[in-house]
Amino acid sequence: MSRLDTAIGRLDAAMARLDAAVEESTTRGTHDRDILQTELAVLRQTYTLLQSEARLVSDRLDVVIGRMHTVTEGA
């Protein structure tokens, strides 16, 4: 085998390793992106729920404050 054939063989092997690394990186990146999208969806649902709860608490506080004003005005 000539030095040229050896160099070509090494280049082919290096290219194969590079292709495999790129493929693995792409697959891992897709998996990570899917996980992040799922987590983002859960966080959005939690945010929506917390907003709803905050509105409910705010409304209840308004009612309590209104009652306190009524009681203190009558005293």
All heavy atoms as TSV, in Angstrom:
chain	resi	resn	atom	element	x	y	z
A	1	MET	N	N	0.853	-1.167	0.000
A	1	MET	CA	C	0.000	0.000	0.000
A	1	MET	C	C	0.907	1.241	0.000
A	1	MET	O	O	1.818	1.357	0.797
A	1	MET	CB	C	-0.895	-0.040	1.235
A	1	MET	CG	C	-1.995	0.969	1.235
A	1	MET	SD	S	-3.016	0.733	2.716
A	1	MET	CE	C	-4.600	0.907	2.047
A	2	SER	N	N	0.592	2.172	-0.884
A	2	SER	CA	C	1.417	3.373	-0.981
A	2	SER	C	C	1.045	4.366	0.118
A	2	SER	O	O	0.022	4.244	0.789
A	2	SER	CB	C	1.258	4.011	-2.355
A	2	SER	OG	O	-0.023	4.613	-2.448
A	3	ARG	N	N	1.901	5.351	0.290
A	3	ARG	CA	C	1.638	6.382	1.285
A	3	ARG	C	C	0.358	7.143	0.937
A	3	ARG	O	O	-0.399	7.540	1.823
A	3	ARG	CB	C	2.823	7.340	1.354
A	3	ARG	CG	C	4.020	6.684	2.006
A	3	ARG	CD	C	5.266	7.523	2.014
A	3	ARG	NE	N	5.038	8.873	2.471
A	3	ARG	CZ	C	5.925	9.843	2.368
A	3	ARG	NH1	N	7.080	9.623	1.820
A	3	ARG	NH2	N	5.649	11.049	2.811
A	4	LEU	N	N	0.095	7.321	-0.353
A	4	LEU	CA	C	-1.116	8.002	-0.789
A	4	LEU	C	C	-2.348	7.196	-0.396
A	4	LEU	O	O	-3.330	7.757	0.120
A	4	LEU	CB	C	-1.083	8.241	-2.302
A	4	LEU	CG	C	-2.306	8.947	-2.894
A	4	LEU	CD1	C	-2.516	10.306	-2.247
A	4	LEU	CD2	C	-2.159	9.077	-4.400
A	5	ASP	N	N	-2.296	5.878	-0.617
A	5	ASP	CA	C	-3.425	5.021	-0.233
A	5	ASP	C	C	-3.654	5.057	1.279
A	5	ASP	O	O	-4.790	5.087	1.753
A	5	ASP	CB	C	-3.172	3.577	-0.691
A	5	ASP	CG	C	-3.238	3.415	-2.191
A	5	ASP	OD1	O	-3.923	4.239	-2.846
A	5	ASP	OD2	O	-2.607	2.481	-2.715
A	6	THR	N	N	-2.561	5.079	2.045
A	6	THR	CA	C	-2.667	5.147	3.503
A	6	THR	C	C	-3.302	6.467	3.926
A	6	THR	O	O	-4.203	6.504	4.777
A	6	THR	CB	C	-1.281	5.001	4.149
A	6	THR	OG1	O	-0.703	3.763	3.738
A	6	THR	CG2	C	-1.377	5.053	5.659
A	7	ALA	N	N	-2.854	7.553	3.317
A	7	ALA	CA	C	-3.402	8.876	3.645
A	7	ALA	C	C	-4.876	8.952	3.280
A	7	ALA	O	O	-5.696	9.494	4.042
A	7	ALA	CB	C	-2.608	9.956	2.918
A	8	ILE	N	N	-5.258	8.402	2.128
A	8	ILE	CA	C	-6.664	8.402	1.709
A	8	ILE	C	C	-7.497	7.567	2.674
A	8	ILE	O	O	-8.606	7.954	3.061
A	8	ILE	CB	C	-6.798	7.909	0.251
A	8	ILE	CG1	C	-6.217	8.968	-0.699
A	8	ILE	CG2	C	-8.260	7.625	-0.089
A	8	ILE	CD1	C	-6.141	8.516	-2.147
A	9	GLY	N	N	-6.969	6.438	3.092
A	9	GLY	CA	C	-7.672	5.594	4.058
A	9	GLY	C	C	-7.892	6.315	5.376
A	9	GLY	O	O	-8.986	6.261	5.972
A	10	ARG	N	N	-6.865	7.017	5.840
A	10	ARG	CA	C	-7.003	7.788	7.084
A	10	ARG	C	C	-8.015	8.918	6.915
A	10	ARG	O	O	-8.807	9.190	7.825
A	10	ARG	CB	C	-5.655	8.353	7.503
A	10	ARG	CG	C	-4.714	7.317	8.041
A	10	ARG	CD	C	-3.406	7.937	8.452
A	10	ARG	NE	N	-2.484	6.939	8.962
A	10	ARG	CZ	C	-1.218	7.167	9.220
A	10	ARG	NH1	N	-0.704	8.376	9.031
A	10	ARG	NH2	N	-0.453	6.215	9.684
A	11	LEU	N	N	-7.976	9.572	5.766
A	11	LEU	CA	C	-8.919	10.651	5.501
A	11	LEU	C	C	-10.355	10.113	5.472
A	11	LEU	O	O	-11.262	10.723	6.049
A	11	LEU	CB	C	-8.585	11.343	4.179
A	11	LEU	CG	C	-9.460	12.522	3.785
A	11	LEU	CD1	C	-9.430	13.601	4.852
A	11	LEU	CD2	C	-9.021	13.081	2.441
A	12	ASP	N	N	-10.547	8.961	4.835
A	12	ASP	CA	C	-11.887	8.346	4.807
A	12	ASP	C	C	-12.370	8.009	6.214
A	12	ASP	O	O	-13.528	8.246	6.568
A	12	ASP	CB	C	-11.872	7.077	3.942
A	12	ASP	CG	C	-11.799	7.372	2.449
A	12	ASP	OD1	O	-12.106	8.514	2.051
A	12	ASP	OD2	O	-11.431	6.444	1.685
A	13	ALA	N	N	-11.468	7.462	7.026
A	13	ALA	CA	C	-11.837	7.107	8.398
A	13	ALA	C	C	-12.175	8.365	9.206
A	13	ALA	O	O	-13.152	8.387	9.967
A	13	ALA	CB	C	-10.713	6.334	9.076
A	14	ALA	N	N	-11.395	9.414	9.027
A	14	ALA	CA	C	-11.652	10.659	9.738
A	14	ALA	C	C	-12.987	11.258	9.314
A	14	ALA	O	O	-13.756	11.756	10.151
A	14	ALA	CB	C	-10.514	11.650	9.499
A	15	MET	N	N	-13.273	11.206	8.024
A	15	MET	CA	C	-14.552	11.725	7.529
A	15	MET	C	C	-15.719	10.918	8.090
A	15	MET	O	O	-16.750	11.476	8.449
A	15	MET	CB	C	-14.584	11.711	6.003
A	15	MET	CG	C	-13.671	12.740	5.361
A	15	MET	SD	S	-14.069	14.433	5.804
A	15	MET	CE	C	-15.641	14.631	5.015
A	16	ALA	N	N	-15.558	9.607	8.194
A	16	ALA	CA	C	-16.613	8.757	8.751
A	16	ALA	C	C	-16.856	9.108	10.218
A	16	ALA	O	O	-18.004	9.191	10.670
A	16	ALA	CB	C	-16.240	7.287	8.598
A	17	ARG	N	N	-15.758	9.324	10.971
A	17	ARG	CA	C	-15.910	9.712	12.379
A	17	ARG	C	C	-16.582	11.073	12.490
A	17	ARG	O	O	-17.440	11.283	13.354
A	17	ARG	CB	C	-14.551	9.721	13.079
A	17	ARG	CG	C	-13.986	8.340	13.354
A	17	ARG	CD	C	-12.784	8.387	14.305
A	17	ARG	NE	N	-11.721	9.299	13.894
A	17	ARG	CZ	C	-10.711	8.990	13.073
A	17	ARG	NH1	N	-10.623	7.772	12.563
A	17	ARG	NH2	N	-9.787	9.880	12.787
A	18	LEU	N	N	-16.217	11.995	11.620
A	18	LEU	CA	C	-16.820	13.322	11.630
A	18	LEU	C	C	-18.307	13.246	11.302
A	18	LEU	O	O	-19.136	13.873	11.963
A	18	LEU	CB	C	-16.103	14.236	10.635
A	18	LEU	CG	C	-16.566	15.678	10.569
A	18	LEU	CD1	C	-16.473	16.356	11.926
A	18	LEU	CD2	C	-15.768	16.446	9.534
A	19	ASP	N	N	-18.668	12.463	10.293
A	19	ASP	CA	C	-20.081	12.280	9.948
A	19	ASP	C	C	-20.859	11.689	11.118
A	19	ASP	O	O	-21.977	12.122	11.420
A	19	ASP	CB	C	-20.226	11.373	8.724
A	19	ASP	CG	C	-19.845	12.067	7.429
A	19	ASP	OD1	O	-19.859	13.312	7.380
A	19	ASP	OD2	O	-19.534	11.348	6.454
A	20	ALA	N	N	-20.279	10.710	11.798
A	20	ALA	CA	C	-20.942	10.087	12.942
A	20	ALA	C	C	-21.119	11.095	14.080
A	20	ALA	O	O	-22.173	11.135	14.721
A	20	ALA	CB	C	-20.147	8.882	13.424
A	21	ALA	N	N	-20.114	11.926	14.311
A	21	ALA	CA	C	-20.203	12.929	15.372
A	21	ALA	C	C	-21.277	13.957	15.058
A	21	ALA	O	O	-22.046	14.363	15.939
A	21	ALA	CB	C	-18.848	13.604	15.564
A	22	VAL	N	N	-21.353	14.382	13.811
A	22	VAL	CA	C	-22.379	15.352	13.413
A	22	VAL	C	C	-23.763	14.734	13.575
A	22	VAL	O	O	-24.682	15.373	14.089
A	22	VAL	CB	C	-22.144	15.830	11.957
A	22	VAL	CG1	C	-23.357	16.578	11.428
A	22	VAL	CG2	C	-20.901	16.696	11.885
A	23	GLU	N	N	-23.929	13.496	13.157
A	23	GLU	CA	C	-25.223	12.813	13.283
A	23	GLU	C	C	-25.625	12.680	14.744
A	23	GLU	O	O	-26.763	12.941	15.119
A	23	GLU	CB	C	-25.167	11.432	12.625
A	23	GLU	CG	C	-26.455	10.658	12.702
A	23	GLU	CD	C	-27.600	11.325	11.949
A	23	GLU	OE1	O	-27.335	11.996	10.936
A	23	GLU	OE2	O	-28.756	11.167	12.385
A	24	GLU	N	N	-24.673	12.304	15.593
A	24	GLU	CA	C	-24.958	12.162	17.028
A	24	GLU	C	C	-25.330	13.513	17.631
A	24	GLU	O	O	-26.268	13.619	18.420
A	24	GLU	CB	C	-23.752	11.589	17.757
A	24	GLU	CG	C	-23.973	11.417	19.251
A	24	GLU	CD	C	-22.738	10.904	19.964
A	24	GLU	OE1	O	-21.864	10.306	19.329
A	24	GLU	OE2	O	-22.657	11.126	21.185
A	25	SER	N	N	-24.612	14.541	17.249
A	25	SER	CA	C	-24.894	15.887	17.751
A	25	SER	C	C	-26.285	16.341	17.329
A	25	SER	O	O	-27.029	16.924	18.118
A	25	SER	CB	C	-23.843	16.863	17.236
A	25	SER	OG	O	-24.163	18.170	17.622
A	26	THR	N	N	-26.646	16.077	16.098
A	26	THR	CA	C	-27.968	16.452	15.589
A	26	THR	C	C	-29.064	15.706	16.339
A	26	THR	O	O	-30.054	16.295	16.764
A	26	THR	CB	C	-28.068	16.159	14.077
A	26	THR	OG1	O	-27.048	16.893	13.403
A	26	THR	CG2	C	-29.413	16.537	13.535
A	27	THR	N	N	-28.861	14.420	16.546
A	27	THR	CA	C	-29.844	13.614	17.268
A	27	THR	C	C	-29.975	14.095	18.701
A	27	THR	O	O	-31.078	14.266	19.209
A	27	THR	CB	C	-29.432	12.127	17.251
A	27	THR	OG1	O	-29.333	11.703	15.900
A	27	THR	CG2	C	-30.444	11.265	17.978
A	28	ARG	N	N	-28.860	14.344	19.345
A	28	ARG	CA	C	-28.882	14.813	20.732
A	28	ARG	C	C	-29.533	16.192	20.808
A	28	ARG	O	O	-30.301	16.479	21.700
A	28	ARG	CB	C	-27.470	14.859	21.293
A	28	ARG	CG	C	-27.444	15.121	22.764
A	28	ARG	CD	C	-26.054	15.022	23.356
A	28	ARG	NE	N	-25.094	14.461	22.461
A	28	ARG	CZ	C	-23.822	14.848	22.400
A	28	ARG	NH1	N	-23.375	15.773	23.188
A	28	ARG	NH2	N	-22.987	14.287	21.559
A	29	GLY	N	N	-29.222	17.043	19.844
A	29	GLY	CA	C	-29.808	18.376	19.823
A	29	GLY	C	C	-31.315	18.325	19.673
A	29	GLY	O	O	-32.047	19.069	20.328
A	30	THR	N	N	-31.811	17.446	18.833
A	30	THR	CA	C	-33.253	17.282	18.648
A	30	THR	C	C	-33.894	16.788	19.929
A	30	THR	O	O	-34.940	17.296	20.339
A	30	THR	CB	C	-33.536	16.298	17.493
A	30	THR	OG1	O	-32.949	16.814	16.300
A	30	THR	CG2	C	-35.018	16.110	17.277
A	31	HIS	N	N	-33.260	15.833	20.575
A	31	HIS	CA	C	-33.788	15.287	21.835
A	31	HIS	C	C	-33.830	16.380	22.902
A	31	HIS	O	O	-34.842	16.541	23.593
A	31	HIS	CB	C	-32.926	14.121	22.294
A	31	HIS	CG	C	-33.356	13.527	23.596
A	31	HIS	ND1	N	-34.525	12.821	23.748
A	31	HIS	CD2	C	-32.787	13.561	24.824
A	31	HIS	CE1	C	-34.656	12.445	25.002
A	31	HIS	NE2	N	-33.614	12.877	25.676
A	32	ASP	N	N	-32.734	17.134	23.025
A	32	ASP	CA	C	-32.692	18.222	24.009
A	32	ASP	C	C	-33.749	19.273	23.699
A	32	ASP	O	O	-34.394	19.795	24.599
A	32	ASP	CB	C	-31.307	18.869	24.040
A	32	ASP	CG	C	-30.243	17.954	24.630
A	32	ASP	OD1	O	-30.606	16.941	25.260
A	32	ASP	OD2	O	-29.046	18.251	24.453
A	33	ARG	N	N	-33.933	19.588	22.417
A	33	ARG	CA	C	-34.935	20.589	22.038
A	33	ARG	C	C	-36.334	20.091	22.391
A	33	ARG	O	O	-37.150	20.857	22.900
A	33	ARG	CB	C	-34.846	20.886	20.533
A	33	ARG	CG	C	-35.777	22.024	20.118
A	33	ARG	CD	C	-35.763	22.275	18.627
A	33	ARG	NE	N	-36.329	21.131	17.953
A	33	ARG	CZ	C	-35.754	20.517	16.920
A	33	ARG	NH1	N	-34.626	20.933	16.431
A	33	ARG	NH2	N	-36.336	19.467	16.368
A	34	ASP	N	N	-36.598	18.814	22.164
A	34	ASP	CA	C	-37.908	18.259	22.511
A	34	ASP	C	C	-38.160	18.334	24.013
A	34	ASP	O	O	-39.264	18.673	24.450
A	34	ASP	CB	C	-38.020	16.805	22.030
A	34	ASP	CG	C	-38.068	16.686	20.523
A	34	ASP	OD1	O	-38.325	17.708	19.846
A	34	ASP	OD2	O	-37.837	15.568	20.008
A	35	ILE	N	N	-37.141	18.035	24.796
A	35	ILE	CA	C	-37.276	18.113	26.257
A	35	ILE	C	C	-37.560	19.555	26.678
A	35	ILE	O	O	-38.444	19.818	27.496
A	35	ILE	CB	C	-36.010	17.577	26.958
A	35	ILE	CG1	C	-35.928	16.056	26.799
A	35	ILE	CG2	C	-35.994	17.961	28.437
A	35	ILE	CD1	C	-34.626	15.457	27.278
A	36	LEU	N	N	-36.823	20.496	26.108
A	36	LEU	CA	C	-37.025	21.904	26.457
A	36	LEU	C	C	-38.408	22.390	26.048
A	36	LEU	O	O	-39.043	23.157	26.779
A	36	LEU	CB	C	-35.941	22.769	25.813
A	36	LEU	CG	C	-34.542	22.608	26.408
A	36	LEU	CD1	C	-33.525	23.410	25.585
A	36	LEU	CD2	C	-34.503	23.045	27.861
A	37	GLN	N	N	-38.900	21.940	24.905
A	37	GLN	CA	C	-40.240	22.338	24.479
A	37	GLN	C	C	-41.296	21.793	25.434
A	37	GLN	O	O	-42.262	22.488	25.756
A	37	GLN	CB	C	-40.509	21.867	23.053
A	37	GLN	CG	C	-39.797	22.688	22.007
A	37	GLN	CD	C	-40.025	22.164	20.593
A	37	GLN	OE1	O	-40.326	20.995	20.385
A	37	GLN	NE2	N	-39.868	23.044	19.630
A	38	THR	N	N	-41.118	20.573	25.894
A	38	THR	CA	C	-42.054	19.987	26.853
A	38	THR	C	C	-42.020	20.769	28.165
A	38	THR	O	O	-43.069	21.097	28.727
A	38	THR	CB	C	-41.705	18.508	27.105
A	38	THR	OG1	O	-41.779	17.799	25.869
A	38	THR	CG2	C	-42.652	17.883	28.113
A	39	GLU	N	N	-40.819	21.081	28.646
A	39	GLU	CA	C	-40.700	21.840	29.886
A	39	GLU	C	C	-41.314	23.228	29.740
A	39	GLU	O	O	-41.975	23.722	30.658
A	39	GLU	CB	C	-39.234	21.955	30.297
A	39	GLU	CG	C	-38.651	20.645	30.791
A	39	GLU	CD	C	-37.165	20.738	31.120
A	39	GLU	OE1	O	-36.561	21.815	30.894
A	39	GLU	OE2	O	-36.621	19.745	31.599
A	40	LEU	N	N	-41.125	23.850	28.582
A	40	LEU	CA	C	-41.702	25.166	28.342
A	40	LEU	C	C	-43.225	25.093	28.355
A	40	LEU	O	O	-43.887	25.961	28.927
A	40	LEU	CB	C	-41.207	25.728	27.005
A	40	LEU	CG	C	-41.728	27.105	26.626
A	40	LEU	CD1	C	-41.369	28.142	27.682
A	40	LEU	CD2	C	-41.193	27.517	25.264
A	41	ALA	N	N	-43.791	24.059	27.761
A	41	ALA	CA	C	-45.249	23.905	27.759
A	41	ALA	C	C	-45.776	23.745	29.184
A	41	ALA	O	O	-46.795	24.346	29.546
A	41	ALA	CB	C	-45.650	22.706	26.901
A	42	VAL	N	N	-45.076	22.966	30.000
A	42	VAL	CA	C	-45.481	22.781	31.397
A	42	VAL	C	C	-45.386	24.104	32.148
A	42	VAL	O	O	-46.285	24.463	32.923
A	42	VAL	CB	C	-44.623	21.692	32.085
A	42	VAL	CG1	C	-44.840	21.677	33.588
A	42	VAL	CG2	C	-44.921	20.326	31.482
A	43	LEU	N	N	-44.313	24.844	31.919
A	43	LEU	CA	C	-44.150	26.133	32.592
A	43	LEU	C	C	-45.227	27.123	32.170
A	43	LEU	O	O	-45.733	27.888	33.000
A	43	LEU	CB	C	-42.770	26.715	32.298
A	43	LEU	CG	C	-41.606	26.012	32.996
A	43	LEU	CD1	C	-40.276	26.566	32.489
A	43	LEU	CD2	C	-41.703	26.148	34.499
A	44	ARG	N	N	-45.613	27.095	30.912
A	44	ARG	CA	C	-46.691	27.983	30.459
A	44	ARG	C	C	-48.008	27.620	31.131
A	44	ARG	O	O	-48.772	28.501	31.529
A	44	ARG	CB	C	-46.831	27.918	28.944
A	44	ARG	CG	C	-45.756	28.675	28.218
A	44	ARG	CD	C	-45.947	28.652	26.728
A	44	ARG	NE	N	-44.965	29.497	26.088
A	44	ARG	CZ	C	-44.522	29.327	24.873
A	44	ARG	NH1	N	-44.988	28.340	24.133
A	44	ARG	NH2	N	-43.626	30.140	24.359
A	45	GLN	N	N	-48.284	26.331	31.268
A	45	GLN	CA	C	-49.507	25.902	31.949
A	45	GLN	C	C	-49.480	26.333	33.409
A	45	GLN	O	O	-50.484	26.804	33.946
A	45	GLN	CB	C	-49.666	24.383	31.850
A	45	GLN	CG	C	-50.015	23.899	30.468
A	45	GLN	CD	C	-50.023	22.382	30.378
A	45	GLN	OE1	O	-49.504	21.687	31.249
A	45	GLN	NE2	N	-50.612	21.868	29.316
A	46	THR	N	N	-48.330	26.180	34.049
A	46	THR	CA	C	-48.193	26.588	35.442
A	46	THR	C	C	-48.390	28.091	35.576
A	46	THR	O	O	-49.078	28.558	36.495
A	46	THR	CB	C	-46.806	26.183	35.982
A	46	THR	OG1	O	-46.650	24.770	35.834
A	46	THR	CG2	C	-46.640	26.584	37.437
A	47	TYR	N	N	-47.806	28.847	34.662
A	47	TYR	CA	C	-47.953	30.302	34.674
A	47	TYR	C	C	-49.419	30.705	34.546
A	47	TYR	O	O	-49.907	31.552	35.287
A	47	TYR	CB	C	-47.123	30.907	33.543
A	47	TYR	CG	C	-47.283	32.402	33.401
A	47	TYR	CD1	C	-46.685	33.269	34.299
A	47	TYR	CD2	C	-48.036	32.939	32.365
A	47	TYR	CE1	C	-46.825	34.642	34.168
A	47	TYR	CE2	C	-48.184	34.311	32.229
A	47	TYR	CZ	C	-47.577	35.152	33.128
A	47	TYR	OH	O	-47.730	36.510	32.994
A	48	THR	N	N	-50.126	30.062	33.624
A	48	THR	CA	C	-51.543	30.353	33.427
A	48	THR	C	C	-52.337	30.029	34.691
A	48	THR	O	O	-53.195	30.807	35.116
A	48	THR	CB	C	-52.099	29.564	32.229
A	48	THR	OG1	O	-51.352	29.934	31.061
A	48	THR	CG2	C	-53.555	29.836	31.998
A	49	LEU	N	N	-52.051	28.900	35.304
A	49	LEU	CA	C	-52.721	28.512	36.546
A	49	LEU	C	C	-52.430	29.508	37.661
A	49	LEU	O	O	-53.343	29.929	38.380
A	49	LEU	CB	C	-52.281	27.109	36.967
A	49	LEU	CG	C	-52.850	26.584	38.281
A	49	LEU	CD1	C	-54.371	26.440	38.177
A	49	LEU	CD2	C	-52.204	25.272	38.656
A	50	LEU	N	N	-51.179	29.922	37.786
A	50	LEU	CA	C	-50.817	30.884	38.831
A	50	LEU	C	C	-51.472	32.243	38.592
A	50	LEU	O	O	-51.885	32.910	39.551
A	50	LEU	CB	C	-49.298	31.027	38.913
A	50	LEU	CG	C	-48.558	29.822	39.490
A	50	LEU	CD1	C	-47.050	30.020	39.377
A	50	LEU	CD2	C	-48.967	29.554	40.923
A	51	GLN	N	N	-51.581	32.645	37.333
A	51	GLN	CA	C	-52.283	33.895	37.038
A	51	GLN	C	C	-53.734	33.813	37.487
A	51	GLN	O	O	-54.277	34.742	38.084
A	51	GLN	CB	C	-52.248	34.187	35.534
A	51	GLN	CG	C	-51.052	34.944	35.073
A	51	GLN	CD	C	-51.191	35.326	33.612
A	51	GLN	OE1	O	-51.731	34.575	32.806
A	51	GLN	NE2	N	-50.706	36.497	33.271
A	52	SER	N	N	-54.365	32.698	37.205
A	52	SER	CA	C	-55.757	32.500	37.587
A	52	SER	C	C	-55.907	32.527	39.109
A	52	SER	O	O	-56.824	33.171	39.643
A	52	SER	CB	C	-56.251	31.166	37.020
A	52	SER	OG	O	-57.559	30.912	37.426
A	53	GLU	N	N	-55.018	31.857	39.800
A	53	GLU	CA	C	-55.051	31.832	41.264
A	53	GLU	C	C	-54.821	33.236	41.830
A	53	GLU	O	O	-55.470	33.639	42.785
A	53	GLU	CB	C	-54.003	30.856	41.806
A	53	GLU	CG	C	-54.315	29.398	41.550
A	53	GLU	CD	C	-55.534	28.924	42.315
A	53	GLU	OE1	O	-55.709	29.295	43.482
A	53	GLU	OE2	O	-56.323	28.156	41.726
A	54	ALA	N	N	-53.905	33.981	41.230
A	54	ALA	CA	C	-53.621	35.337	41.704
A	54	ALA	C	C	-54.849	36.227	41.533
A	54	ALA	O	O	-55.159	37.042	42.419
A	54	ALA	CB	C	-52.430	35.916	40.957
A	55	ARG	N	N	-55.550	36.075	40.428
A	55	ARG	CA	C	-56.778	36.858	40.226
A	55	ARG	C	C	-57.829	36.498	41.264
A	55	ARG	O	O	-58.513	37.364	41.807
A	55	ARG	CB	C	-57.326	36.623	38.819
A	55	ARG	CG	C	-56.560	37.331	37.748
A	55	ARG	CD	C	-57.259	37.231	36.387
A	55	ARG	NE	N	-56.335	37.620	35.348
A	55	ARG	CZ	C	-55.801	36.807	34.458
A	55	ARG	NH1	N	-56.118	35.534	34.458
A	55	ARG	NH2	N	-54.958	37.250	33.546
A	56	LEU	N	N	-57.962	35.222	41.554
A	56	LEU	CA	C	-58.925	34.758	42.544
A	56	LEU	C	C	-58.589	35.331	43.921
A	56	LEU	O	O	-59.472	35.852	44.624
A	56	LEU	CB	C	-58.948	33.227	42.592
A	56	LEU	CG	C	-59.893	32.579	43.590
A	56	LEU	CD1	C	-61.345	32.930	43.245
A	56	LEU	CD2	C	-59.694	31.076	43.599
A	57	VAL	N	N	-57.335	35.269	44.314
A	57	VAL	CA	C	-56.915	35.809	45.607
A	57	VAL	C	C	-57.148	37.317	45.644
A	57	VAL	O	O	-57.641	37.855	46.645
A	57	VAL	CB	C	-55.433	35.466	45.881
A	57	VAL	CG1	C	-54.895	36.250	47.072
A	57	VAL	CG2	C	-55.268	33.969	46.103
A	58	SER	N	N	-56.827	38.000	44.559
A	58	SER	CA	C	-57.044	39.444	44.498
A	58	SER	C	C	-58.518	39.785	44.660
A	58	SER	O	O	-58.870	40.708	45.411
A	58	SER	CB	C	-56.525	39.983	43.174
A	58	SER	OG	O	-56.779	41.355	43.060
A	59	ASP	N	N	-59.377	39.046	43.985
A	59	ASP	CA	C	-60.822	39.286	44.116
A	59	ASP	C	C	-61.292	39.049	45.546
A	59	ASP	O	O	-62.087	39.823	46.087
A	59	ASP	CB	C	-61.603	38.387	43.148
A	59	ASP	CG	C	-61.396	38.764	41.690
A	59	ASP	OD1	O	-60.904	39.882	41.419
A	59	ASP	OD2	O	-61.724	37.929	40.815
A	60	ARG	N	N	-60.802	37.994	46.166
A	60	ARG	CA	C	-61.198	37.701	47.548
A	60	ARG	C	C	-60.701	38.784	48.502
A	60	ARG	O	O	-61.409	39.178	49.434
A	60	ARG	CB	C	-60.665	36.335	47.976
A	60	ARG	CG	C	-61.396	35.186	47.315
A	60	ARG	CD	C	-60.865	33.855	47.781
A	60	ARG	NE	N	-61.598	32.753	47.177
A	60	ARG	CZ	C	-61.280	31.481	47.337
A	60	ARG	NH1	N	-60.247	31.147	48.089
A	60	ARG	NH2	N	-61.988	30.535	46.762
A	61	LEU	N	N	-59.491	39.257	48.279
A	61	LEU	CA	C	-58.975	40.342	49.120
A	61	LEU	C	C	-59.806	41.611	48.959
A	61	LEU	O	O	-60.078	42.318	49.940
A	61	LEU	CB	C	-57.507	40.624	48.782
A	61	LEU	CG	C	-56.490	39.621	49.313
A	61	LEU	CD1	C	-55.111	39.921	48.745
A	61	LEU	CD2	C	-56.462	39.632	50.832
A	62	ASP	N	N	-60.216	41.899	47.722
A	62	ASP	CA	C	-61.066	43.067	47.495
A	62	ASP	C	C	-62.369	42.956	48.279
A	62	ASP	O	O	-62.843	43.936	48.875
A	62	ASP	CB	C	-61.366	43.241	46.005
A	62	ASP	CG	C	-60.164	43.744	45.219
A	62	ASP	OD1	O	-59.217	44.271	45.834
A	62	ASP	OD2	O	-60.187	43.600	43.973
A	63	VAL	N	N	-62.945	41.740	48.312
A	63	VAL	CA	C	-64.187	41.526	49.057
A	63	VAL	C	C	-63.951	41.736	50.548
A	63	VAL	O	O	-64.730	42.416	51.227
A	63	VAL	CB	C	-64.755	40.111	48.782
A	63	VAL	CG1	C	-65.880	39.779	49.752
A	63	VAL	CG2	C	-65.229	39.993	47.342
A	64	VAL	N	N	-62.865	41.175	51.070
A	64	VAL	CA	C	-62.554	41.314	52.492
A	64	VAL	C	C	-62.300	42.779	52.844
A	64	VAL	O	O	-62.798	43.283	53.865
A	64	VAL	CB	C	-61.340	40.439	52.883
A	64	VAL	CG1	C	-60.845	40.758	54.290
A	64	VAL	CG2	C	-61.698	38.961	52.763
A	65	ILE	N	N	-61.556	43.479	52.008
A	65	ILE	CA	C	-61.289	44.901	52.264
A	65	ILE	C	C	-62.594	45.693	52.227
A	65	ILE	O	O	-62.812	46.579	53.064
A	65	ILE	CB	C	-60.263	45.443	51.243
A	65	ILE	CG1	C	-58.892	44.825	51.516
A	65	ILE	CG2	C	-60.189	46.965	51.290
A	65	ILE	CD1	C	-57.855	45.090	50.440
A	66	GLY	N	N	-63.462	45.368	51.290
A	66	GLY	CA	C	-64.766	46.036	51.239
A	66	GLY	C	C	-65.567	45.799	52.495
A	66	GLY	O	O	-66.193	46.725	53.031
A	67	ARG	N	N	-65.563	44.572	53.005
A	67	ARG	CA	C	-66.283	44.262	54.240
A	67	ARG	C	C	-65.682	45.017	55.425
A	67	ARG	O	O	-66.409	45.514	56.304
A	67	ARG	CB	C	-66.253	42.762	54.502
A	67	ARG	CG	C	-67.138	41.968	53.609
A	67	ARG	CD	C	-67.071	40.487	53.943
A	67	ARG	NE	N	-67.858	39.699	53.006
A	67	ARG	CZ	C	-67.763	38.398	52.877
A	67	ARG	NH1	N	-66.914	37.723	53.655
A	67	ARG	NH2	N	-68.500	37.739	52.006
A	68	MET	N	N	-64.355	45.099	55.451
A	68	MET	CA	C	-63.698	45.816	56.563
A	68	MET	C	C	-64.061	47.293	56.533
A	68	MET	O	O	-64.301	47.896	57.587
A	68	MET	CB	C	-62.180	45.627	56.481
A	68	MET	CG	C	-61.748	44.197	56.805
A	68	MET	SD	S	-59.976	43.944	56.649
A	68	MET	CE	C	-59.379	44.836	58.055
A	69	HIS	N	N	-64.135	47.878	55.358
A	69	HIS	CA	C	-64.548	49.274	55.248
A	69	HIS	C	C	-65.979	49.445	55.755
A	69	HIS	O	O	-66.287	50.411	56.478
A	69	HIS	CB	C	-64.444	49.782	53.800
A	69	HIS	CG	C	-63.059	50.119	53.365
A	69	HIS	ND1	N	-62.324	51.138	53.927
A	69	HIS	CD2	C	-62.256	49.584	52.407
A	69	HIS	CE1	C	-61.143	51.211	53.346
A	69	HIS	NE2	N	-61.069	50.259	52.402
A	70	THR	N	N	-66.830	48.497	55.399
A	70	THR	CA	C	-68.214	48.565	55.846
A	70	THR	C	C	-68.305	48.474	57.358
A	70	THR	O	O	-69.048	49.227	57.995
A	70	THR	CB	C	-69.047	47.445	55.189
A	70	THR	OG1	O	-68.945	47.543	53.774
A	70	THR	CG2	C	-70.485	47.493	55.632
A	71	VAL	N	N	-67.534	47.560	57.932
A	71	VAL	CA	C	-67.564	47.378	59.388
A	71	VAL	C	C	-66.997	48.608	60.085
A	71	VAL	O	O	-67.562	49.070	61.085
A	71	VAL	CB	C	-66.767	46.115	59.780
A	71	VAL	CG1	C	-66.511	46.049	61.284
A	71	VAL	CG2	C	-67.481	44.865	59.299
A	72	THR	N	N	-65.899	49.146	59.596
A	72	THR	CA	C	-65.290	50.287	60.274
A	72	THR	C	C	-66.115	51.559	60.112
A	72	THR	O	O	-66.101	52.426	60.989
A	72	THR	CB	C	-63.852	50.546	59.758
A	72	THR	OG1	O	-63.870	50.722	58.346
A	72	THR	CG2	C	-62.934	49.416	60.149
A	73	GLU	N	N	-66.850	51.677	59.019
A	73	GLU	CA	C	-67.716	52.857	58.834
A	73	GLU	C	C	-68.929	52.794	59.766
A	73	GLU	O	O	-69.421	53.804	60.196
A	73	GLU	CB	C	-68.182	52.952	57.375
A	73	GLU	CG	C	-67.085	53.362	56.412
A	73	GLU	CD	C	-67.532	53.284	54.964
A	73	GLU	OE1	O	-68.680	52.886	54.700
A	73	GLU	OE2	O	-66.711	53.598	54.083
A	74	GLY	N	N	-69.374	51.597	60.073
A	74	GLY	CA	C	-70.544	51.437	60.929
A	74	GLY	C	C	-70.201	51.547	62.412
A	74	GLY	O	O	-71.066	51.704	63.260
A	75	ALA	N	N	-68.915	51.469	62.743
A	75	ALA	CA	C	-68.534	51.476	64.156
A	75	ALA	C	C	-68.510	52.833	64.762
A	75	ALA	O	O	-68.546	53.877	64.428
A	75	ALA	CB	C	-67.147	50.847	64.320
